[in-house]
């Protein structure tokens, strides 16, 4: 968490004078929100590409099965 604070992505406020760790409030800064959005976009693009590769592989396997079924008849 400290590294995120150091990068300016997260703002950490102690909103109660307490020794408990639960007494801290962590807020995304505008820079942190931008980084989170960019990370989400990269993740989504990666998953979309992975999905496309899987769909192509499934289609290839379907064609292979169809060819084998046709040859068996």
Z-matrix of the N, CA and C atoms (Angstrom, degrees):
N
C 1 1.441
C 2 1.529 1 109.25
N 3 1.299 2 115.24 1 -36.42
C 4 1.467 3 119.07 2 -178.68
C 5 1.531 4 111.34 3 -60.45
N 6 1.339 5 116.89 4 -39.00
C 7 1.466 6 120.83 5 179.84
C 8 1.530 7 110.92 6 -63.30
N 9 1.332 8 116.55 7 -38.02
C 10 1.467 9 119.94 8 178.00
C 11 1.523 10 111.02 9 -66.81
N 12 1.310 11 115.92 10 -37.97
C 13 1.467 12 120.59 11 176.45
C 14 1.527 13 108.98 12 -65.33
N 15 1.344 14 116.64 13 -44.90
C 16 1.463 15 120.96 14 -179.48
C 17 1.532 16 112.22 15 -61.54
N 18 1.338 17 116.96 16 -33.84
C 19 1.464 18 120.79 17 178.31
C 20 1.526 19 112.07 18 -77.66
N 21 1.318 20 117.03 19 -11.89
C 22 1.449 21 120.87 20 -179.52
C 23 1.515 22 113.49 21 85.39
N 24 1.322 23 117.16 22 15.17
C 25 1.463 24 121.59 23 -178.48
C 26 1.528 25 111.52 24 -88.02
N 27 1.336 26 116.15 25 -25.28
C 28 1.464 27 121.21 26 -176.98
C 29 1.523 28 108.35 27 -130.92
N 30 1.315 29 115.16 28 138.57
C 31 1.458 30 121.51 29 174.86
C 32 1.516 31 107.31 30 -107.08
N 33 1.308 32 116.19 31 131.31
C 34 1.458 33 120.90 32 -176.63
C 35 1.529 34 108.25 33 -114.77
N 36 1.312 35 115.66 34 122.11
C 37 1.464 36 121.16 35 178.56
C 38 1.517 37 109.86 36 -123.29
N 39 1.309 38 116.01 37 136.00
C 40 1.448 39 121.44 38 171.67
C 41 1.515 40 105.92 39 -92.24
N 42 1.338 41 116.92 40 102.14
C 43 1.457 42 118.98 41 -174.32
C 44 1.513 43 112.86 42 -89.56
N 45 1.322 44 117.59 43 -3.78
C 46 1.466 45 121.92 44 172.56
C 47 1.519 46 107.66 45 -137.61
N 48 1.267 47 115.67 46 145.19
C 49 1.471 48 118.50 47 175.12
C 50 1.513 49 107.37 48 -80.67
N 51 1.335 50 113.75 49 95.21
C 52 1.452 51 119.85 50 -174.65
C 53 1.509 52 109.01 51 -150.21
N 54 1.302 53 116.00 52 150.82
C 55 1.459 54 121.35 53 176.88
C 56 1.527 55 111.68 54 -83.96
N 57 1.320 56 116.74 55 -11.65
C 58 1.464 57 120.35 56 -177.16
C 59 1.530 58 111.03 57 -72.51
N 60 1.337 59 116.31 58 140.74
C 61 1.461 60 121.33 59 177.99
C 62 1.524 61 110.98 60 -65.33
N 63 1.318 62 118.09 61 -28.93
C 64 1.454 63 122.03 62 179.52
C 65 1.515 64 113.45 63 -70.09
N 66 1.304 65 116.79 64 -4.95
C 67 1.449 66 120.66 65 -178.52
C 68 1.525 67 111.95 66 -86.65
N 69 1.311 68 117.40 67 1.54
C 70 1.457 69 120.80 68 -179.25
C 71 1.511 70 110.82 69 -97.38
N 72 1.319 71 116.06 70 142.03
C 73 1.448 72 123.24 71 177.41
C 74 1.520 73 107.55 72 -110.55
N 75 1.317 74 116.22 73 125.76
C 76 1.458 75 121.54 74 177.98
C 77 1.516 76 108.24 75 -109.55
N 78 1.321 77 116.25 76 125.59
C 79 1.456 78 121.13 77 -179.89
C 80 1.524 79 109.05 78 -124.88
N 81 1.335 80 115.33 79 138.24
C 82 1.459 81 118.79 80 172.94
C 83 1.518 82 108.77 81 -71.81
N 84 1.305 83 115.43 82 134.96
C 85 1.460 84 120.66 83 174.64
C 86 1.528 85 107.80 84 -82.54
N 87 1.328 86 118.61 85 168.59
C 88 1.468 87 119.22 86 175.00
C 89 1.531 88 111.94 87 -54.34
N 90 1.320 89 117.00 88 -39.55
C 91 1.466 90 120.91 89 177.03
C 92 1.532 91 110.17 90 -64.70
N 93 1.318 92 116.54 91 -40.10
C 94 1.463 93 120.92 92 178.36
C 95 1.517 94 112.06 93 -64.90
N 96 1.334 95 116.27 94 -38.91
C 97 1.463 96 120.39 95 177.70
C 98 1.524 97 109.68 96 -64.05
N 99 1.329 98 116.97 97 -42.65
C 100 1.469 99 120.41 98 177.90
C 101 1.520 100 111.33 99 -61.81
N 102 1.324 101 116.61 100 -43.18
C 103 1.468 102 120.47 101 179.22
C 104 1.520 103 111.02 102 -64.91
N 105 1.325 104 116.87 103 -40.85
C 106 1.463 105 120.41 104 178.92
C 107 1.529 106 110.23 105 -63.83
N 108 1.319 107 116.69 106 -42.34
C 109 1.466 108 120.58 107 178.33
C 110 1.527 109 110.71 108 -63.12
N 111 1.319 110 117.30 109 -43.53
C 112 1.466 111 120.86 110 179.23
C 113 1.529 112 110.57 111 -64.04
N 114 1.310 113 116.90 112 -40.98
C 115 1.464 114 121.21 113 178.10
C 116 1.525 115 110.08 114 -63.34
N 117 1.319 116 116.93 115 -41.21
C 118 1.462 117 121.11 116 178.97
C 119 1.521 118 110.87 117 -63.18
N 120 1.328 119 117.18 118 -42.40
C 121 1.469 120 121.10 119 178.94
C 122 1.517 121 110.19 120 -63.49
N 123 1.327 122 117.84 121 -44.52
C 124 1.481 123 120.91 122 178.59
C 125 1.516 124 110.69 123 -61.76
N 126 1.322 125 117.31 124 -43.26
C 127 1.459 126 121.64 125 179.28
C 128 1.526 127 110.48 126 -61.83
N 129 1.336 128 116.48 127 -45.85
C 130 1.459 129 120.93 128 -179.52
C 131 1.529 130 111.02 129 -62.74
N 132 1.322 131 118.03 130 -43.67
C 133 1.474 132 121.14 131 178.12
C 134 1.517 133 111.06 132 -61.54
N 135 1.319 134 116.24 133 -41.59
C 136 1.467 135 120.70 134 178.29
C 137 1.531 136 110.58 135 -61.72
N 138 1.329 137 116.49 136 -45.30
C 139 1.466 138 120.74 137 -179.24
C 140 1.528 139 111.26 138 -67.90
N 141 1.330 140 117.79 139 -36.58
C 142 1.466 141 120.53 140 176.85
C 143 1.529 142 110.99 141 -64.38
N 144 1.325 143 116.90 142 -41.62
C 145 1.467 144 120.90 143 178.00
C 146 1.527 145 110.16 144 -65.13
N 147 1.322 146 116.72 145 -41.77
C 148 1.457 147 121.40 146 177.41
C 149 1.535 148 110.25 147 -62.09
N 150 1.300 149 117.17 148 -42.81
C 151 1.466 150 122.05 149 178.59
C 152 1.530 151 109.97 150 -61.65
N 153 1.327 152 116.76 151 -44.15
C 154 1.465 153 120.81 152 179.88
C 155 1.528 154 110.76 153 -61.56
N 156 1.331 155 117.34 154 -43.96
C 157 1.477 156 120.80 155 178.33
C 158 1.524 157 110.73 156 -61.66
N 159 1.313 158 116.82 157 -42.18
C 160 1.467 159 120.12 158 179.01
C 161 1.524 160 111.72 159 -65.06
N 162 1.323 161 117.01 160 -41.65
C 163 1.461 162 120.09 161 178.54
C 164 1.529 163 111.06 162 -62.72
N 165 1.322 164 116.73 163 -39.57
C 166 1.466 165 120.62 164 177.05
C 167 1.523 166 110.88 165 -65.12
N 168 1.308 167 117.11 166 -41.56
C 169 1.462 168 121.04 167 178.39
C 170 1.533 169 110.73 168 -64.72
N 171 1.308 170 117.04 169 -41.23
C 172 1.467 171 120.84 170 178.11
C 173 1.528 172 110.13 171 -62.74
N 174 1.318 173 117.05 172 -43.40
C 175 1.464 174 120.34 173 179.52
C 176 1.530 175 110.56 174 -63.60
N 177 1.317 176 117.44 175 -40.60
C 178 1.465 177 121.32 176 177.14
C 179 1.524 178 110.30 177 -61.31
N 180 1.309 179 116.77 178 -43.87
C 181 1.460 180 120.76 179 179.35
C 182 1.526 181 111.30 180 -66.38
N 183 1.315 182 117.42 181 -38.34
C 184 1.473 183 120.47 182 176.86
C 185 1.526 184 111.00 183 -61.64
N 186 1.325 185 116.79 184 -43.72
C 187 1.463 186 120.71 185 178.50
C 188 1.524 187 110.92 186 -63.59
N 189 1.322 188 116.29 187 -40.92
C 190 1.465 189 120.74 188 178.80
C 191 1.526 190 110.69 189 -62.67
N 192 1.308 191 117.32 190 -44.30
C 193 1.466 192 121.64 191 178.95
C 194 1.529 193 109.76 192 -63.92
N 195 1.330 194 116.93 193 -43.04
C 196 1.462 195 120.47 194 179.78
C 197 1.529 196 110.77 195 -62.15
N 198 1.333 197 116.54 196 -41.15
C 199 1.473 198 120.26 197 178.16
C 200 1.524 199 110.97 198 -63.68
N 201 1.326 200 115.84 199 -41.84
C 202 1.461 201 119.69 200 -179.06
C 203 1.524 202 110.41 201 -68.21
N 204 1.317 203 117.48 202 -37.69
C 205 1.461 204 120.39 203 177.90
C 206 1.518 205 110.48 204 -67.00
N 207 1.340 206 117.15 205 -38.53
C 208 1.458 207 121.82 206 177.94
C 209 1.520 208 112.09 207 -66.25
N 210 1.330 209 116.89 208 -36.60
C 211 1.467 210 121.19 209 179.50
C 212 1.528 211 110.91 210 -72.68
N 213 1.314 212 117.26 211 -27.66
C 214 1.469 213 121.13 212 -178.06
C 215 1.521 214 111.82 213 -77.43
N 216 1.323 215 117.07 214 -19.20
C 217 1.480 216 119.54 215 -177.24
C 218 1.467 217 111.14 216 -80.56
